[in-house]
Amino acid sequence: MKVLVSGSTGLIGSALTPRLRTLGHDVVPLVRRRPAPGERSIGWDPEHATIDRSALEGADVVVHLAGENVFGRWTPAKKQRIRDSRVLGTRLVSDAVAGLNRRPRLLLAASAIGYYGDRGDEHLSEQSTPGEDFLAVVAREWEAATAGATRAGIRVVNLRFGVVLTPKTGALAKMLPAFKLGLGGPVGSGNQYLSWISLDDALTAILHVLDTPTLSGPVNITAPSPVTNREFAKTLGKTLGRPAVVPVPAFALRLAFGAEGAAMLQSGQRVLPARLLESAFRFRYGTLEPALRHLLAAPESGR
């Protein structure tokens, strides 16, 4: 199949692209610049709502993963970039493929479990109502931006990603230096739930969704065993053979990330992958400690 991928240099895209190529698919990245002569890529500019529509013709699947990183101080400009990169970028891709002479059969569009807002220990599935905070509102608009493709008869799946774990980049990579020094610990109260998934399982879940025509709409890309932030810190410390008792106080988060960014880090969702499980998806790493031991190549406890 010919598969177009935006965000191909990000945490998920940089791992998904070679996986698709290994499986024999023709992968063409969308790049935010003019492609060099002879380069096999497609230019697009979400800020100026431009995309090479003619180059999109003939694609079988589009995987849209691009979006501004949510980490960092949430200035008004940062919040605008978070929203626009998701909503306007997704609308541009969705409307472009909807207008093709030969439309792709599938649009896999990134979303996030931030859709549910801060929900304490409530069990959440794809049927749960959305939250009301900034990221929840952004996620609703993000998913709604795929409506053009849906109206055109394209199967659309909104991939609601949890925290994707890999030591190379993302949340886990940011935590590791402190935890390796024995300075890691829970964030804030530590009671907030963290819905995680290993990168390996996230990639396999994407491929499962791609090959499961009955799946459309929102699909939670999370492991079936979310943990509290305190449990996560304890398990990571155990895996590394380091103590993990130094809490990160709320005031430090506010200094580093601003009030709204700190609130995001102290919020949580207990999200279950109901639709993946119903479609017979099998997780390789369904619980946290084996996942961390695999990712960090740590020996099993007691050995």
N, C-alpha and C positions, 0 to 999 in steps of 0.2 A: 504493500500500500504506500501511497504518497502521503506523508504526514508533515504538516506544517506546525512549527513550534515557536511560540513567542516566549520570551523569558528563558531562552535556552542556556544562558550563562548563569542563571540563579541556582539556588540550593537544589531544587528539584529538577529543573530543566537540564542542568549540566550532567546529572546522573541519568535522566530519562533518555536523553538523545542517544548516547552510546548504547543503551539497552535496546532501544528500538532498532538501531542499525545492526546490532548483533542478531536480532530476530529477522533480519532481511528486509526491513522497511526502508524506503527512500525518504530520508528526513531532510527537510529544508527549513532552516531557521529564519524567523523574522528579525531583522536587525534595524536599530534606530539610526541608520545612516544610509548613504547611498552605497550599494554594493560595488565592490571593485570589479573591473572588467574580468569576466570569466568566473567570478565568485558565485557559488550556488547558494544564494540567499535572496530574501525578499525585503525590500526597504519599506519601512513605515515610520510615521512620526505622529504618535498619539497626541502630542501637545498641539499640533497644527492640523489634526484630523486628516492626515494624508496617508494613503497606503497604495501600493502598486496592485490594483485590483486585477489587472490582466495576468499578473504572475500567480495569482491565487487559483486560477482556473486549473482544473484537473486534480485538485487535492481530494483525497478520500476522507481524511480526518484532520481537524485543526485542534491543537492543544494550546490553549491560551493561558499562560502562567505569569505574564508580566505584571509588575506592580511595585510601587515604592515600598521600601523597607519601613516597617512600623516602628522600629527601634530608633531612639534618639529623642531629643527634647521636642515636645509637641508645640512648636510655635504656630501661629496662625498659618504661616506659609507652609510649614511641614504638614499640617492637617489638610491643607488644600491639595498638596501633592499626593498625600495618601488617598484622598477621595478621587481626585481627577485621574490619577494613573490607573485606578481600577475601573471606575465607572465610565469615563470617556473612552479609555482604551478598549474596554470590553465592548462598548456600544459600536465603536468604529469597526472592530473585527467582525462582530455579529452582523451588522448591517451590510458589510462588504461581502461576506460569504452568502448572505441571503439574496444578494443581487446578482450572483454569478449565473451564467448560462448552465453550467454543470456544477451543482452545489455539492459540497461534501456531505457525506451521510451522517457525520457526527462532529459536534463541537464539544470538547471537554474544556470547561471554563473554571479556572480557579476561583474558590471562595474561601471562607474561613469559619471556624466555629465561634468566632467573635459575633456571628449572627445571633447567638442566643443571649448575649449579654452576661452580666455577672449573676449567676443563678444558685450560688451556694452549693448544697449537696443534692440538688434536684437531679434526678435521672433525666437526661435529655436525648431525644431521638430526632430524626428528620421531621417528625410530625409536631415537634414542640414549637411553641410560639416564639417570635423574635424578641430580642431585648430592645432597650430604648437608649442605650448610651451611644457615644460617637461611632465606635467600631461596628456596633449592631446596625445602626442606620446606614453606614457605608456598605455593609455586607448586603443589606436588603436592596439597595440601589445597584450594587455590583451584580447581583443575580438578576435583577429586573432588566439590566442592560443587555441580556441575551435574548430578550423577547423577539427581536427581529428575526433571529435564526429559527426560533421555535415556530413563529407564524409562517415561515417559509417551508416548514415541513422537515427541518433538520432535527435529528435527535440531539438534544442538549442535556448535558449532565453538569451540574454545579458541584464541583469537588470541594466540600467543606473540610479543609485541612485543619488538623490539630497541630500540636508542636511536633515537627518532624525532627527526629534525633539523628545527628551525625556528628562525629568529632571534628569534621573538616570546616564546618561553618554553621551559622545559625545559633540558636539558644544554647545548645550543649557546648559548642565550641567556646562561647563567651563565658560559660561557667567553669570550664575545666582548669584554667590557671589558678583560680582561688582555691578550688577544691583540692588540687594536687598539693597545694601548700598547707592544707589543713585549715584553711580560712573560709571554707564554704559553709553554707547553712541555709535555712529556710528564709523566704522573702516575706517580710511583714509578719502577719499572724501565723503563716504556714498552713492555715486551714483551707485555703482556696484550692480547688481541684485543678489538676493539670492533666489535660487529655492529650496524650502523646502517641506517637507511632514511630517505629524505626524507619529509616530511609528505605531499607530493603522492602519492608512490607508496604510502604507508601507506593513504591514503584510497581510492585506486583499488583496492588489494588487498582492502580490506574490501568494497567494492562487488562485486568479482570473486567473493569467497567467497559473498556474499549470492546471487549469480546462478548459482552452480555447485552444483547439488544433490548432486553426487557427493562433495563435500568435507564431511567431518565429523571430529570429534576435533581433535587438535592441528594447527595450521598456523603455521609460523614466518613472522612478518611482518618480514623483514629483506631487505636488498639482497644480491645474490649475490656481493659482493666485500667481505667483512669485512677490516679493516685492523688493524695493531697500533696501540696508543695513540700510539706514537712517530710512526708514519706519519700518523696522523690530525692530530697537532699540526703536523707539517711541512707537510701539505697545507693546513691552515687558515691557517697563517702565510703560505704562498705565495699563497693566494687573497687575503689581506688586504694583501699586500705588506709584511709585517712579519717580523722574525726570530721564531723559535719554539724557542728553545734553553734556556730557563730551566726546569729540571725542578722539579716540585712534590715535595719530599722526603716520605718516609713519615712522619717525625715531625710535620710540619705537618698532614698529613691526620689523624693521630691526635689532635692538639690540636683540630682543627676538628670532627671527626666522631666521635671516640671510636674505640676499637680495632676494633669490629665494622664500623662505618661506613667506616673507612679500609680495612679488608680488602675490603669490597665494591668500593670504587673502584679497588683494585689487582688485582681479579680480572677474569677475562675469559672469553668464550666465542666460538669461531669457528663461528658458526651459519650454515647454508646453508638457503635457502628451497626445500627439495626439493619439497614438495607444491605450492607455487605454480607452480614451473617445470613440474612434471609435468602440471599442469592448463592449460598454455599461457598462463599470465600473462606479460605483457610489461612489463618495467620501463622507465620513462622515464629514470631515473637509476640505472644499474646500477653505476657507479663513482663514487668519492668526489669527485674534483675538479670534474667537471661539476655534480654535485649542489650542492656548496658555492657554485660560481659562480652557479648559478641562485638559490639561497636568498639569497645576499648581493648579487645583482645586480652581480657583479664581471666585468670584461672578461676575455676569454680570454687565457691566457698568451701573451706575445709580440706582443700587439696594442696 
